[in-house]
Each structure stands twice: as C-alpha cells, then as structure tokens.
Amino acid sequence: MGAPLSGQCAVLDAVFGPTSRGEPTYAQRLARSLRPGMLVLLDRGLSGNALLETIADTGAAFLARLSATRKPPLLRRFADGSFLSRIGGLEVRIVECEITIATTAGRHTGVYRLATTLLDPERYPAFELVKLYHERWEVESAYFAIKKSMLGRRVLRARTLPGIAQQVYALLTVYQAIRIAIADATGAIAGTDPNRASFSVALQTARDQLVQAAGVIAGTTIDLVSAIERAILDHLMPSRRLRISPRPVKRPLSRYAYKSLRVDRRTYQATLSIDILLTKPISP
C-alpha cells in the first residue's frame, strides 16, 4: 500500500509484503513519513483506534470515515453541525452527513460519519471537510497510473523477494520522477490544477526521449524534464467534472466475467448534494 499526496498524486511512502498481515499493519509503518501540517484521509477499513492514535502522535491531522457500528459520544455541538467527541484517548470532531449522488442511471444516498483531529469549526467548517474527504479517491488515480499506464496490467517478473523489492522500488522511482515533472510543469503557470496534467502524455514523452536517446551526447546539458514539461503543458486536459463509476469490491479472475455478471462498468457524469446531519444519522 502507498501514501499518495492528494492533487499531485506523488507517493510519499510505500510498504508491501505478504497479504497475511493485512493493510492496518502496513499502514502503521507508513506513519514514519508523516509530519505536522499533513492531513491523512482514511477509509473505514483503516480507522481503528491504534492507527488513528499512531497518526496523531506524529503531529499530522487525520480525516477518517468511521463504520456505522461506531457510536462516538456527543460531548459538545458546534455551530456548523459537527460535534466534539472522543475516540480512545483522542479528542476528535465528528461530522455526520448525508450525501446524494444523482446520475442518469438514478440516485444513491449514503450516510457518512467522519472523525478528524481538526477541532476548530471556524477554521475547518464541516461542509468543507466533507468535500475534502472526496479527495481520498485520488489514490485510485495513482494506482491506475502505476498498474495500467506503466505496467499495462502486467505482473512483476521477479520470482524472489529481493527481486520483487527491486522491481517495486524501480517502478515507484520512475513514477515519482514523472510526477515531479508534472508538478514542476503545472506549478510554472499560476492557478493550473495538477489534475489537468495527463500522466499518459508525460509517460509517453519520457519513453520517447529514452528511445530517441535525446540529449545524451557527452558534454551537453541533458534536458529531459523540460521536454516532458513542454509536452504536459501542450496537452493539458479540461478541468475535471464530477464523474462516478461503479467499483466492485471483489473482482472476477477474468475481465470477460463482467459480461456474465452484468457489472455496469460505465462512467457517469454526476451531481452531488451534501447535507450536514444534526440528529442521529440514518443507518447506511
């Protein structure tokens, strides 16, 4: 599992190992890269007390979705609808909201209970925190870029643990270099959202530079990054619109199995409405 930086999708740290240990165990190791001033977004599977306390001990803040079974006590209600509470030994702020997503395929409503160590409701309004939590899905863009764009859905070739580690770190090093080029390119133009940069364009340009052996004559300045940056800025994508795509939790072994299972893999444009709940939320 990795820890991408939202917006830029840069990977701050990565850990991997046998599936027998589980994600919460590996997530504890990612805390080594957290610093004060960072905000960690977590889903329900990674909102256990131990991990939340580990994150808080680093000085970083967190915004985590809690499962429906957790009932944090209401200690004090704030004007924005959130309330002060406690999880284990941590003082937290709870935001309960109802989110409705409408597409041409229909409407879906779900209840979210978010916990955060950002306790000031004036500086961090509940509504803004709910919108920010959506950024957690940027991690999927990072995984897609690595697994699909770079690997083409191929598996690693190594058959030994040292070989696997070498290939994983080599892959992440190249990915990080491309993300740095994207950040530098979009940062050169004020107000440019890094999300408008195409990872595929940056990756293909980097490959072309290597295949063509551009700028490798001894004694000259190698300017590979600038070539990538120019390609990125020449092919900026439009600003993102809200879209959703059904995401199955358990994937069939064959990609063709989706047809027999009738899984809807289309992407829909969507509208989103958020309501902060002041009373006991409806069970999702």
Stockholm file with secondary structure:
# STOCKHOLM 1.0

chainA/1-284         MGAPLSGQCAVLDAVFGPTSRGEPTYAQRLARSLRPGMLVLLDRGLSGNALLETIADTGAAFLARLSATRKPPLLRRFADGSFLSRIGGLEVRIVECEITIATTAGRHTGVYRLATTLLDPERYPAFELVKLYHERWEVESAYFAIKKSMLGRRVLRARTLPGIAQQVYALLTVYQAIRIAIADATGAIAGTDPNRASFSVALQTARDQLVQAAGVIAGTTIDLVSAIERAILDHLMPSRRLRISPRPVKRPLSRYAYKSLRVDRRTYQATLSIDILLTKPISP
#=GR chainA/1-284 SS CEEEETTTTEEEEECCCCTTSCHHHHHHHHGGGCCTTCEEEECGGGCCHHHHHHHHHTTCEEEEECCTTCCCCCCEECTTSCEEEEETTEEEEEEEEEEEEEETTEEEEEEEEEEESCCCTTTSCHHHHHHHHGGGGHHHHHHHIIIIIITTTCCCCCCSHHHHHHHHHHHHHHHHHHHHHHHHHHHTSTTCCGGGSCHHHHHHHHHHHHHTTTTCSTTSCCCHHHHHHHHHHHTCCCCCCCEECCCCSSCCSSTTHHHHHTCCCCCEECEEEEEECCSCCCCC
#=GC SS_cons         CEEEETTTTEEEEECCCCTTSCHHHHHHHHGGGCCTTCEEEECGGGCCHHHHHHHHHTTCEEEEECCTTCCCCCCEECTTSCEEEEETTEEEEEEEEEEEEEETTEEEEEEEEEEESCCCTTTSCHHHHHHHHGGGGHHHHHHHIIIIIITTTCCCCCCSHHHHHHHHHHHHHHHHHHHHHHHHHHHTSTTCCGGGSCHHHHHHHHHHHHHTTTTCSTTSCCCHHHHHHHHHHHTCCCCCCCEECCCCSSCCSSTTHHHHHTCCCCCEECEEEEEECCSCCCCC
//
